[in-house]
């Protein structure tokens, strides 16, 4: 028995975002059932723990994440690597590209 199907509205550039296979991640965070703004705050906290060049896998079923996470990467200077579609959730991959303090979603530097 499988879970319910997820039907999400995808952004226009979605064809470039989806992956055929998983990427090896250095850390994983499960934010399934988490919505805005908590999902981004959780990602920020997890990225602070990673060293430059490390990859974070983010598990989520929140449809807003399809736009929120790539935009968050652009705002914070981290590299968005793509999304792997699973039956009940998505796995987003983000590479930490800066060792400097991350800018929060409010635009303030974090220590």
DSSP file (Angstrom, degrees, kcal/mol; ACC not computed):
  #  RESIDUE AA STRUCTURE BP1 BP2  ACC     N-H-->O    O-->H-N    N-H-->O    O-->H-N    TCO  KAPPA ALPHA  PHI   PSI    X-CA   Y-CA   Z-CA
    1    1 A X              0   0    0      0, 0.0     2,-0.2     0, 0.0     0, 0.0   0.000 360.0 360.0 360.0 134.0    0.0    0.0    0.0
    2    2 A X        -     0   0    0      1,-0.1     3,-0.1    85,-0.0    86,-0.0  -0.703 360.0-106.4-109.5 163.4    1.3    3.4   -0.9
    3    3 A X        -     0   0    0     -2,-0.2    -1,-0.1     1,-0.2     2,-0.0  -0.066  55.1 -62.6 -76.2-178.4    0.6    6.8    0.5
    4    4 A X        -     0   0    0      1,-0.1    -1,-0.2    84,-0.1     2,-0.2  -0.315  57.9-104.8 -67.1 150.1   -1.5    9.6   -1.1
    5    5 A X        -     0   0    0     -3,-0.1     2,-0.5     1,-0.0    -1,-0.1  -0.493  28.9-136.8 -74.0 145.4   -0.3   11.0   -4.4
    6    6 A X        -     0   0    0     81,-0.4     2,-0.6    -2,-0.2    83,-0.1  -0.919  17.8-172.9-105.7 125.9    1.3   14.5   -4.2
    7    7 A X        +     0   0    0     -2,-0.5     2,-0.3     2,-0.0    56,-0.1  -0.937  14.3 175.6-119.3 106.6    0.3   16.9   -6.9
    8    8 A X        -     0   0    0     -2,-0.6     2,-0.6    54,-0.0    -2,-0.0  -0.851  35.1-118.7-115.0 147.0    2.3   20.1   -6.7
    9    9 A X        -     0   0    0     -2,-0.3     2,-0.3     1,-0.0    57,-0.1  -0.740  37.9-148.4 -79.2 121.4    2.4   23.2   -8.9
   10   10 A X        -     0   0    0     -2,-0.6    57,-0.0     1,-0.1     4,-0.0  -0.686  13.5-109.9 -97.1 145.6    5.9   23.4  -10.2
   11   11 A X    >   -     0   0    0     -2,-0.3     3,-1.8     1,-0.1     4,-0.1  -0.239  37.1-102.3 -65.5 162.2    7.8   26.5  -11.1
   12   12 A X  T 3  S+     0   0    0      1,-0.3     3,-0.5     2,-0.1    -1,-0.1   0.806 121.3  51.0 -57.6 -33.9    8.6   27.3  -14.7
   13   13 A X  T >  S+     0   0    0      1,-0.2     3,-1.6     2,-0.1     4,-0.3   0.154  74.7 116.6 -90.9  20.5   12.2   26.2  -14.5
   14   14 A X  G X>  +     0   0    0     -3,-1.8     3,-1.5     1,-0.3     4,-1.1   0.754  59.7  70.8 -64.2 -25.9   11.3   22.8  -12.9
   15   15 A X  G 34 S+     0   0    0     -3,-0.5    -1,-0.3     1,-0.3    -2,-0.1   0.783 101.3  47.1 -63.1 -24.2   12.6   20.7  -15.7
   16   16 A X  G <4 S+     0   0    0     -3,-1.6    -1,-0.3     1,-0.1    -2,-0.2   0.518 107.0  59.7 -90.3  -6.0   16.2   21.7  -14.6
   17   17 A X  T <4 S+     0   0    0     -3,-1.5    66,-3.0    -4,-0.3     2,-0.3   0.761  81.1  89.0 -96.4 -27.7   15.5   20.9  -11.0
   18   18 A X  B  <  -a   83   0A   0     -4,-1.1     2,-0.2    64,-0.2    66,-0.2  -0.541  60.8-150.2 -85.2 138.6   14.6   17.3  -10.9
   19   19 A X        -     0   0    0     64,-3.3    66,-0.4    -2,-0.3     3,-0.1  -0.676  15.1-145.0-103.4 155.4   17.2   14.6  -10.5
   20   20 A X  S    S+     0   0    0     -2,-0.2     2,-0.3     1,-0.2    -1,-0.1   0.700  86.2  15.6 -87.9 -24.0   17.3   11.0  -11.8
   21   21 A X  S    S-     0   0    0     63,-0.0    -1,-0.2     0, 0.0     0, 0.0  -0.964  91.1 -85.9-147.1 160.4   19.1    9.6   -8.8
   22   22 A X        -     0   0    0     -2,-0.3     2,-0.4    -3,-0.1    -2,-0.1  -0.250  34.4-131.9 -67.2 156.5   20.0   10.6   -5.3
   23   23 A X        -     0   0    0     59,-0.1     2,-0.5    -4,-0.0    -1,-0.1  -0.869  30.2-105.6-103.7 141.5   23.1   12.7   -4.5
   24   24 A X        -     0   0    0     -2,-0.4     2,-0.3     2,-0.0    31,-0.1  -0.560  43.9-160.1 -69.6 120.9   25.3   11.6   -1.6
   25   25 A X        -     0   0    0     -2,-0.5    31,-0.2     1,-0.1     3,-0.1  -0.755  24.5-149.7-105.9 150.2   24.6   14.0    1.3
   26   26 A X  S    S+     0   0    0     29,-2.2     2,-0.3    -2,-0.3    30,-0.2   0.694  86.6  10.5 -86.2 -22.1   26.7   14.7    4.3
   27   27 A X  E     -b   56   0A   0     28,-1.4    30,-2.8     2,-0.0     2,-0.4  -0.985  66.1-151.0-153.7 154.7   23.7   15.4    6.5
   28   28 A X  E     -b   57   0A   0     -2,-0.3     2,-0.4    28,-0.2    30,-0.2  -0.990   4.4-166.7-132.5 140.1   19.9   15.0    6.2
   29   29 A X  E     -b   58   0A   0     28,-2.6    30,-2.7    -2,-0.4     2,-0.7  -0.996  12.9-146.6-126.4 134.4   17.1   17.0    7.8
   30   30 A X  E     +b   59   0A   0     -2,-0.4    30,-0.1    28,-0.2    28,-0.1  -0.867  28.9 159.5-101.8 108.3   13.5   15.9    7.9
   31   31 A X    >   +     0   0    0     28,-2.8     3,-2.1    -2,-0.7    30,-0.3   0.002  20.4 148.0-116.8  27.2   11.0   18.8    7.6
   32   32 A X  T 3  S+     0   0    0      1,-0.3     3,-0.1    28,-0.2    28,-0.1  -0.418  73.0  19.1 -61.8 138.2    8.0   16.7    6.4
   33   33 A X  T 3  S+     0   0    0      1,-0.3     2,-0.4    -2,-0.1    -1,-0.3   0.404  99.8 121.9  76.0   2.5    4.8   18.3    7.8
   34   34 A X    <   -     0   0    0     -3,-2.1    -1,-0.3     4,-0.1     2,-0.2  -0.782  41.5-171.2 -97.4 138.8    6.7   21.6    8.4
   35   35 A X    >>  -     0   0    0     -2,-0.4     4,-1.1     1,-0.1     3,-0.9  -0.678  32.7 -21.6-122.0 176.1    5.4   24.8    6.7
   36   36 A X  T 34 S+     0   0    0      1,-0.3    -1,-0.1    -2,-0.2    29,-0.0  -0.311 119.1   7.2 -60.7 137.5    6.6   28.3    6.2
   37   37 A X  T >> S+     0   0    0     -3,-0.0     4,-1.9    -2,-0.0     3,-0.6  -0.985 123.0  60.4 -95.6   0.7    8.5   29.9    7.9
   38   38 A X  H <> S+     0   0    0     -3,-0.9     4,-2.4     1,-0.2    -2,-0.2   0.827  98.9  59.7 -60.7 -33.0    9.7   27.0   10.1
   39   39 A X  H 3X S+     0   0    0     -4,-1.1     4,-1.8     1,-0.2    -1,-0.2   0.913 109.2  43.2 -64.0 -39.9   11.0   24.9    7.2
   40   40 A X  H <> S+     0   0    0     -3,-0.6     4,-2.6     2,-0.2    -1,-0.2   0.874 112.4  52.5 -72.6 -36.8   13.4   27.7    6.2
   41   41 A X  H  X S+     0   0    0     -4,-1.9     4,-2.1     2,-0.2    -2,-0.2   0.887 109.5  50.0 -64.6 -38.1   14.5   28.4    9.7
   42   42 A X  H  X S+     0   0    0     -4,-2.4     4,-2.2    -5,-0.2    -1,-0.2   0.904 110.4  49.6 -65.7 -42.0   15.2   24.7   10.2
   43   43 A X  H  X S+     0   0    0     -4,-1.8     4,-2.6    -5,-0.2    -2,-0.2   0.924 109.2  52.6 -62.8 -44.5   17.3   24.6    7.0
   44   44 A X  H  X S+     0   0    0     -4,-2.6     4,-1.6     1,-0.2    -2,-0.2   0.928 110.0  48.3 -56.4 -46.6   19.3   27.7    8.2
   45   45 A X  H  X S+     0   0    0     -4,-2.1     4,-0.7     1,-0.2    -1,-0.2   0.907 112.6  48.1 -61.9 -41.9   20.1   26.0   11.5
   46   46 A X  H >X S+     0   0    0     -4,-2.2     3,-0.8     1,-0.2     4,-0.6   0.882 108.0  54.6 -67.9 -38.0   21.2   22.8    9.8
   47   47 A X  H >< S+     0   0    0     -4,-2.6     3,-0.9     1,-0.2    -1,-0.2   0.830  99.2  62.4 -65.8 -31.2   23.4   24.7    7.3
   48   48 A X  H 3< S+     0   0    0     -4,-1.6    -1,-0.2     1,-0.2    -2,-0.2   0.816 100.8  54.2 -61.6 -29.8   25.2   26.4   10.2
   49   49 A X  H << S+     0   0    0     -3,-0.8    -1,-0.2    -4,-0.7    -2,-0.2   0.682  96.3  84.7 -77.7 -19.5   26.4   23.0   11.3
   50   50 A X  S << S-     0   0    0     -3,-0.9     2,-0.2    -4,-0.6     3,-0.1  -0.532  74.8-127.2 -89.0 151.3   27.9   22.1    8.0
   51   51 A X    >   -     0   0    0     -2,-0.2     3,-2.0     1,-0.1    45,-0.3  -0.562  46.4 -76.6 -86.4 158.5   31.3   22.9    6.7
   52   52 A X  T 3  S+     0   0    0      1,-0.3    45,-0.2    -2,-0.2    -1,-0.1  -0.281 120.3  25.3 -53.4 135.0   31.8   24.6    3.3
   53   53 A X  T 3  S+     0   0    0     43,-3.5    -1,-0.3     1,-0.3     2,-0.2   0.272  91.8 126.0  91.9 -10.1   31.4   22.1    0.4
   54   54 A X    <   -     0   0    0     -3,-2.0    42,-2.8    42,-0.1     2,-0.4  -0.497  54.5-130.6 -82.7 153.2   29.1   19.8    2.4
   55   55 A X  E     - C   0  95A   0     40,-0.2   -29,-2.2    -2,-0.2   -28,-1.4  -0.880  12.4-156.8-110.0 133.1   25.7   18.7    1.0
   56   56 A X  E     -bC  27  94A   0     38,-3.3    38,-2.4    -2,-0.4     2,-0.5  -0.926   5.3-152.5-107.1 129.0   22.5   18.8    3.0
   57   57 A X  E     -bC  28  93A   0    -30,-2.8   -28,-2.6    -2,-0.5     2,-0.5  -0.878  12.4-161.5 -97.4 132.3   19.5   16.6    2.0
   58   58 A X  E     -bC  29  92A   0     34,-2.9    34,-2.9    -2,-0.5     2,-0.5  -0.965   3.9-156.6-121.0 118.6   16.2   18.1    2.9
   59   59 A X  E     +bC  30  91A   0    -30,-2.7   -28,-2.8    -2,-0.5     2,-0.3  -0.832  30.0 150.0 -95.4 125.8   13.1   15.8    3.1
   60   60 A X  E     - C   0  90A   0     30,-2.4    30,-3.2    -2,-0.5   -28,-0.2  -0.997  42.1-167.7-153.7 152.7    9.8   17.7    2.7
   61   61 A X        +     0   0    0     -2,-0.3     2,-0.6   -30,-0.3   -29,-0.1   0.235  56.7 120.4-118.0   8.0    6.2   17.4    1.5
   62   62 A X    >   -     0   0    0    -28,-0.2     3,-1.6     1,-0.2     4,-0.3  -0.642  54.7-152.2 -78.5 117.8    5.5   21.1    1.6
   63   63 A X  T >  S+     0   0    0     -2,-0.6     3,-1.3     1,-0.3     4,-0.3   0.792  92.0  64.6 -64.4 -28.3    4.5   22.3   -1.9
   64   64 A X  T >> S+     0   0    0      1,-0.2     4,-2.8     2,-0.2     3,-1.1   0.720  85.9  74.5 -65.4 -19.8    5.8   25.8   -1.2
   65   65 A X  H <>>S+     0   0    0     -3,-1.6     4,-1.9     1,-0.3     5,-0.6   0.757  78.1  73.9 -65.4 -24.4    9.3   24.4   -0.8
   66   66 A X  H <45S+     0   0    0     -3,-1.3    -1,-0.3    -4,-0.3     4,-0.2   0.836 116.1  20.6 -59.6 -31.5    9.5   24.0   -4.6
   67   67 A X  H <>5S+     0   0    0     -3,-1.1     4,-2.0    -4,-0.3    -2,-0.2   0.790 123.2  57.6 -99.6 -40.5    9.9   27.7   -4.9
   68   68 A X  H  X5S+     0   0    0     -4,-2.8     4,-2.7     1,-0.2    -3,-0.2   0.902 104.8  47.6 -62.1 -46.5   11.1   28.6   -1.3
   69   69 A X  H  X5S+     0   0    0     -4,-1.9     4,-2.3     2,-0.2    -1,-0.2   0.938 113.4  45.3 -69.3 -47.2   14.2   26.4   -1.1
   70   70 A X  H  ><S+     0   0    0     -5,-0.6     4,-1.9    -4,-0.2    -1,-0.2   0.917 116.5  48.0 -60.2 -39.4   15.8   27.4   -4.5
   71   71 A X  H  X S+     0   0    0     -4,-2.0     4,-2.4     2,-0.2    -2,-0.2   0.901 109.4  53.0 -65.5 -39.9   15.0   31.1   -3.7
   72   72 A X  H  X S+     0   0    0     -4,-2.7     4,-2.2     1,-0.2     6,-0.3   0.902 107.3  52.3 -60.4 -41.7   16.5   30.7   -0.2
   73   73 A X  H  X>S+     0   0    0     -4,-2.3     4,-1.5     1,-0.2     5,-1.3   0.914 109.5  48.9 -61.1 -43.1   19.7   29.3   -1.8
   74   74 A X  H  <5S+     0   0    0     -4,-1.9    -2,-0.2     1,-0.2    -1,-0.2   0.919 113.4  46.8 -61.9 -44.3   19.9   32.3   -4.1
   75   75 A X  H  <5S+     0   0    0     -4,-2.4    -1,-0.2     1,-0.2    -2,-0.2   0.831 119.0  39.3 -68.3 -33.1   19.4   34.7   -1.2
   76   76 A X  H  <5S-     0   0    0     -4,-2.2    27,-0.2    -5,-0.2    -1,-0.2   0.549 109.0-116.0 -97.2  -8.6   22.0   33.0    1.1
   77   77 A X  T  <5 +     0   0    0     -4,-1.5     2,-0.2     1,-0.3    -3,-0.2   0.630  68.5 135.6  83.7  13.2   24.6   32.1   -1.6
   78   78 A X      < -     0   0    0     -5,-1.3     2,-0.6    -6,-0.3    -1,-0.3  -0.609  59.0-108.4 -91.9 158.2   24.3   28.4   -1.2
   79   79 A X  E     - D   0  95A   0     16,-2.5    16,-3.1    -2,-0.2     2,-0.6  -0.760  20.1-147.1 -93.9 120.0   24.1   26.1   -4.2
   80   80 A X  E     - D   0  94A   0     -2,-0.6    14,-0.2    14,-0.2     3,-0.1  -0.759  17.1-178.5 -82.5 120.1   20.8   24.4   -5.1
   81   81 A X  E     -     0   0A   0     12,-2.9     2,-0.3    -2,-0.6    13,-0.2   0.739  43.7 -91.3 -95.3 -26.3   21.7   21.0   -6.6
   82   82 A X  E     - D   0  93A   0     11,-1.1    11,-2.4   -63,-0.0     2,-0.4  -0.847  33.2 -80.6 142.5-178.4   18.2   19.7   -7.4
   83   83 A X  E     -aD  18  92A   0    -66,-3.0   -64,-3.3    -2,-0.3     2,-0.5  -0.969  21.0-153.9-127.2 136.5   15.2   17.7   -6.2
   84   84 A X  E     - D   0  91A   0      7,-2.8     7,-2.4    -2,-0.4     2,-0.5  -0.962  21.4-136.7-108.5 125.4   14.6   13.9   -6.2
   85   85 A X  E     - D   0  90A   0     -2,-0.5     2,-0.3   -66,-0.4     5,-0.2  -0.705  24.4-179.1 -86.7 126.6   10.9   13.0   -6.4
   86   86 A X        -     0   0    0      3,-2.2     3,-0.0    -2,-0.5     5,-0.0  -0.742  42.3-100.6-114.5 166.1    9.8   10.2   -4.0
   87   87 A X  S    S+     0   0    0     -2,-0.3   -81,-0.4     1,-0.2     3,-0.1   0.860 116.9  16.6 -58.0 -37.9    6.3    8.7   -3.7
   88   88 A X  S    S+     0   0    0      1,-0.1     2,-0.3   -83,-0.1    -1,-0.2   0.459 131.2   9.0-117.1  -3.1    5.3   10.7   -0.6
   89   89 A X        -     0   0    0    -83,-0.1    -3,-2.2   -57,-0.0     2,-0.3  -0.951  67.7-109.4-162.4 175.0    7.8   13.5   -0.4
   90   90 A X  E     -CD  60  85A   0    -30,-3.2   -30,-2.4    -2,-0.3     2,-0.5  -0.884  15.7-144.8-116.2 150.7   10.7   15.3   -2.1
   91   91 A X  E     -CD  59  84A   0     -7,-2.4    -7,-2.8    -2,-0.3     2,-0.3  -0.973  16.8-164.0-115.0 117.1   14.4   15.4   -1.3
   92   92 A X  E     -CD  58  83A   0    -34,-2.9   -34,-2.9    -2,-0.5     2,-0.5  -0.760   6.1-149.7 -95.9 144.8   16.1   18.7   -2.0
   93   93 A X  E     +CD  57  82A   0    -11,-2.4   -12,-2.9    -2,-0.3   -11,-1.1  -0.975  16.7 177.4-120.3 126.7   19.9   18.9   -2.2
   94   94 A X  E     -CD  56  80A   0    -38,-2.4   -38,-3.3    -2,-0.5     2,-0.5  -0.993  16.1-150.6-130.4 131.9   21.8   22.0   -1.1
   95   95 A X  E     -CD  55  79A   0    -16,-3.1   -16,-2.5    -2,-0.4     2,-0.5  -0.887  20.3-127.1-103.4 129.0   25.5   22.5   -1.1
   96   96 A X        +     0   0    0    -42,-2.8   -43,-3.5    -2,-0.5   -42,-0.1  -0.634  33.2 171.4 -74.3 121.0   27.0   24.9    1.4
   97   97 A X        +     0   0    0     -2,-0.5     2,-0.4   -45,-0.2    -1,-0.2   0.530  54.8  58.6-110.0  -9.8   29.2   27.3   -0.6
   98   98 A X        -     0   0    0      2,-0.1    -1,-0.1     1,-0.1     4,-0.1  -0.951  47.5-168.3-125.6 143.1   30.1   29.9    2.0
   99   99 A X        +     0   0    0     -2,-0.4     3,-0.1   -47,-0.1    -1,-0.1   0.497  68.1  99.7 -97.6  -9.6   31.8   29.7    5.4
  100  100 A X  S    S-     0   0    0      1,-0.2    -2,-0.1     0, 0.0     2,-0.0  -0.250  96.4 -73.5 -68.7 163.4   30.7   33.3    6.1
  101  101 A X        -     0   0    0      1,-0.1    -1,-0.2     8,-0.0    10,-0.1  -0.368  56.9-117.0 -57.7 135.0   27.7   33.9    8.3
  102  102 A X        -     0   0    0     -3,-0.1     8,-2.3   -58,-0.1     2,-0.5  -0.429  20.4-119.5 -71.3 147.3   24.5   33.0    6.4
  103  103 A X  B     -E  109   0B   0      6,-0.2     6,-0.2   -27,-0.2    -1,-0.1  -0.764  32.4-130.0 -83.8 133.6   22.0   35.7    5.7
  104  104 A X    >   -     0   0    0      4,-3.2     3,-2.1    -2,-0.5    -1,-0.1  -0.196  29.0 -96.0 -75.4 173.9   18.7   34.8    7.3
  105  105 A X  T 3  S+     0   0    0      1,-0.3    -1,-0.1     2,-0.1    -2,-0.0   0.703 128.5  58.2 -65.0 -17.8   15.4   34.9    5.5
  106  106 A X  T 3  S-     0   0    0      2,-0.2    -1,-0.3     0, 0.0     3,-0.1   0.499 120.4-111.8 -86.8  -4.6   15.0   38.4    6.9
  107  107 A X  S <  S+     0   0    0     -3,-2.1     2,-0.3     1,-0.3    -2,-0.1   0.465  76.0 128.5  90.1   2.7   18.2   39.5    5.3
  108  108 A X        -     0   0    0      1,-0.1    -4,-3.2    -5,-0.0    -1,-0.3  -0.683  64.3-109.2 -91.3 145.0   20.2   39.9    8.5
  109  109 A X  B     -E  103   0B   0     -2,-0.3     2,-0.3    -6,-0.2    -6,-0.2  -0.481  31.3-147.8 -71.5 142.6   23.6   38.2    9.0
  110  110 A X              0   0    0     -8,-2.3    -8,-0.0    -2,-0.2    -1,-0.0  -0.848 360.0 360.0-109.9 148.8   23.6   35.3   11.4
  111  111 A X              0   0    0     -2,-0.3    -1,-0.1   -10,-0.1    -2,-0.0   0.404 360.0 360.0-101.8 360.0   26.6   34.4   13.6
